[in-house]
Amino acid sequence: MQNYNYHLSFWDEQDNGVRILLDHVAAGIESCKGLATFFEERSKLERDYARRLSAVANKMRAGLESNPDFGKLDACLKTLHVTQEKLGQAHGMQALIVQRDGHAEMREFTQSLQARYKTISTKIRNLRDDKVSKRHLCEVLREKLDRAEVELRDCQLNQHNTLGKRDESQNDRQFLKWKSIVAELQSKSEVLKQEYRASSKHWLQEWSRMSLELQDLEKERIEFVKLKMQQFAKACGDAAVEEQISMDKLTQQLAASTADQDIAAFAYDHGTGRLKTNASSTQAKTRVASKHSENMRHLSSRLQKSRLSSYEARTTVDEGYAVDQERSHPKHRSSYLDPREHVDSATGTSHLAPPAKDAYTSSESSQESSNPTDFTSGVRHRTSAESMSTSISSLANSIEDSQRFAKSWNSQNRRKSKTQSQLLNSGGSATNYHSRSSSTDTTRIHKTFSPSTSSQRRKSMVWSQSAEDPLQEALETMRRTNQERLSSSDSRVDVPVKSPQHPKPMIPFSTNTNAEKQPTSKRVMDSGHVVELPLKSSQGENVLRYARALYTYLDANEQQIVNFQKGDYLLLTEQVDQDWFIGEVYASPSIDPPYRIGIVPRNYIELLT
């Protein structure tokens, strides 16, 4: 493969390659001058742009200080101001780099390059002119020699003719003259030829070396220009990358905020009063529930139906067993007293405690149901005045009333799986057997048991073990005693019901310190120190997890969200999903009682172990 370079590619007899190569190098030097001028003008432009941009940013800062905005939009405006200030500083640094590393160094390099090129080109021109001049002298001398030789030949011819003999003496003088001239010109021609050959040889040697110098000069120029252009590109690229990063950050910040958030935040912080709309007069608005809410609603509906059906079946069977046992074993009625039955010492009258279990069902005339899919035509939803989609209130408002009732977050009987002691305590405060909860609009049906139902349940189970078909026997007993129960229902209704303050245990074992030995509190770690917290909540429910409030949340709301202050401890009794718990705030008298128990947001608390 042939190698092309300046040293091997510009050789010819007329020396045209010298002219081409010198013109090319000179044009490269002129391009360096143009690049230096560009760097100078660009640095001035960047400096002026940085100055103007800084002035605009300062004016914007003054406007934000005098007329500040609010919320996330104000944060975005401040981010924009900071971005423009940084961008102005970046352009100022870019102007400095272009001026110092671009224009100044390029100008110095161009001057040195011009000096070196001038030296080389002058030397090349001198050598070339010397060679050309000697060649021209040789040509001129050759022409003179040719004319002298012609004259000498004429003189020689005139010596042998008649005309020559007439003027022989004069012809001889002319012959000698031209002979001497020819000899002199021949000697000079030989000398000039020697000088020309020497000059040509020297020119070839010098041109070989000068072409290498021109090649090195051109290589250095190209590398230096590339370096300066890379520095300029890096300076501009750094400024552009910083601007791109700033703009991306601003874009993400703008995308993360909405107008409703700023409106809700300003109304929350600076509002003077809230107008609450009547839920009964508002139009129903259908909202698409999440997948979790749909699953919770359907699961709650199925659990409610299964619990109600199983409870009614168990109550019917137990009542049949209890009536039959009361007939066949009257003595057991007095030997085993029902703990829910309280005997008045003054009158000797037996009073019945309220029932231990209650079942929930939805009224046909109710406006809201635990399963909204069954009553989609008459469902009415409460509209929330909160508009912040990311706040706790708006997140709680996104839970429809039907879902909330299905989960029974606002119900007093939120936990369906109550213990027997809790049922007795809750039954002691009940004065009405058939009541309607005003908060949930759900009918609560309390089954009225016979006085010996609870005490005879154990006996009926033991007695039914010897029977062939206890269920068939109980059904026959129910049919036999149907008329008696209807006739005696009026007398049972007239019996006054009282709640025992201290119900007796079904099995009369001695009440010593066994209950006291059971732990009532648990030690948990909180930031390196041990804290003792109760195992049960104020409602008697087992505590699932313990938590400490990371932030303060004090807001009167309709979603039963617990209010707490930073540092308060919370007793969590149930986990709804990964974002919500059910629990209460512990030992915080500053919190209003209606907001001590309810739902707790996960992102406001820290779980303790």
Secondary structure by P-SEA (a helix, b strand, c coil): ccccccccccccccaaaaaaaaaaaaaaaaaaaaaaaaaaaaaaaaaaaaaaaaaaaaaaaaaaaacccccaaaaaaaaaaaaaaaaaaaaaaaaaaaaaccaaaaaaaaaaaaaaaaaaaaaaaaaaaaaaaaaaaaaaaaaaaaaaaaaaaaaaaaacccccccaaaaaaaaaaaaaaaaaaaaaaaaaaaaaaaaaaaaaaaaaaaaaaaaaaaaaaaaaaaaaaaaaaaaaaaaaaaaaaaaaaaaaaaaaaccaaaaaaaaaaacccbbbbcccccccbbbbbbcaaaaaaaaaaaaaaaaaaaaaaaaaaaaaaaaaaaaaacaaaaaacccccccccccccbbbbccccbbbbbbbcccccccccccccccbbbbbbcccccccaaaaaaaccaaaaaaaccccccccccccaaaaaaaaaaccccccccccccbbbbbbbbccccccaaaaaaaaacccccaaaaaaaaaaaaaaaaaaaaaaaaacbbbbbcbbbbcccccccccccccccbbbbbcccbbbbbbccccccccccbbbbbccccccccccccccccccbbbbbcccccccbbbbbbcccccccccccccccccccccccc
